[in-house]
Amino acid sequence: MDTNQKRRQHRKTPSYKYSFRLNEEQNIRFNELLCKAGLEHNRSRFIVKRIFGEEFVVVRRDPSKVQFVARLNDFYFQFQKLGNNYNQIVKAVNVHFSNVAIPHQVAMLEQHTRELKALSHEILNLAKQAKEWLRI
């Protein structure tokens, strides 16, 4: 028995239909509930979940939060690229510089490493502050 047949057996399509009528006031309230639940495009799912007391989660998208997360992701990827470049720089210093020049190059690299570390701490602090705002 293939997986499609198994899925059809477990998930039977609903075959019973019910209808009901609402007055104007009830209809307004019903539409408000639909909008709050974010299910205005799937009324039957909303009604079934309400009747049987099933929990449904409302996911609201705040454009500013989406933009913030996107920018944070971009920033993370830029920071990751810096780490890759850092590794390439260390290899180049070891291969192309003499023993006399290496201490100076390493000192410069250490200074930039401290700056990157401070920046990474700032990123982490911002992410922690945003955690409450985003309610993750």
Secondary structure, DSSP 8 states (H G I E B T S, - for coil): --HHHHHHHHS------------HHHHHHHHHHHHHHT-TT-HHHHHHHHHTT---------HHHHHHHHHHHHHHHHHHHHHHHHHHHHHHHHHHS-TTTHHHHHHHHHHHHHHHHHHHHHHHHHHHHHHHHHT-
